[in-house]
């Protein structure tokens, strides 16, 4: 059985109990070393075969999964396997070979980052939509950056885009975003060496020009964390309130 495991956003204690139990019994572990902290592997057996997939191409990954198909294999991805993990291609291969698999959910980086920041993505009257995307670089994005930025009443989170921050800034300002629009960067969310940078779309680039690794970009007025109207879930309707007073 092949288990695709979401290793969480970085903190080994954010690995789910289900994922932990699988890693504890896994015979072979294939993990993304460039993104998954080694501390996450503390749950693995001492005698387990542990291989870093960094630098491996699809044929090598497929060969590994097929070789150990009769063992318990933990294919460990960062965050949640449903986001930027390439499991679709791996699962397609397993289906062709008739190899059983299961996907175990994890905590993706944007939720780890929001916890570290102590923020909410859905602010009444400001944003009720969270958009997770990436700025197009060498990897194409079928959705244009202009279309993504046009959703100004949404909470925008960009993965894998820290080296393209200048492009994001340029397009946002061209589209009429205020230079004072909040733009925050969370480097290595929930990792032991996590770093948080708070600025605006006009000045954040200067603060984070040294970052070359794992980082998220958060953009939008939701970062003010100020409701423009009260949530109807927790506020009594005015009519009912007036009747109650009578």
Steps between C-alpha positions, in 0.01 A plus 500: 500500500627845408398780737524858377550691822461871560786578739355834602649843462825434687443454871534121561226523763257608228525157337159336543462199727404290198814602310712438808366146539572419136858632518556298818425177315630588152766272349609764247473879507541727201495865603551837331820608673506854364164576662445256787706566816695192610344537846176369347675167443543448873183292488660245265639162608876483552525213251279660234645579159494881476571662162504867404318558171670836440650488152308187402303505176164329446647173365715464814206578731276256312769231517529544878124476554474191282803331658348521848137451399468200733634698796353784702628813325463854630533749216542814708409837348513841664177665618190334356536263201221676310702821448813522280603140569477329157320201655258490205772372270624252759150369565442461125810277487382293797159449342665378178703249700210394723682614814286594798537845651346735755531875552538640851414867540742749654514865606597720209738794543241776470317363804823459690584860411160634608542325836844654548365843407182461702280607210177399328459479123126562502425845640130605485448778249860477377564150369308175495725336242848353531700470178810281501713543191851568371657768286587362158871444447658202327193300602199637306180601675186458285339782704657838424643706783272784391191282553620390843576856611163619370341310791573786738240395753676168549784389725793427269776254590782426256707184531836443327522864393748680725749543214222653290394761755615783276265377225212480748568852628525648151171344383313593821605866476415506129151378588444781745582332829592756762874502577390460863317173440621258770739234373657254742750220448532193719824310448497133602161516671499302830862386452734556794668786308176657374525871416217751451523823301221758499486783251309637203500412133737794445764420764486127582746411224780684680440298817506156339753533217727250679246214499567224250313209656156412632276803554140615460376841383173629649336798331184698564299718735395193701837534674363805686273245676226761536138409425305750291179335620418269786455127451132403491589176674583674826291817492126496571286647221386851592128414461519210743697714740236777493218248552686352794526844660121553463 
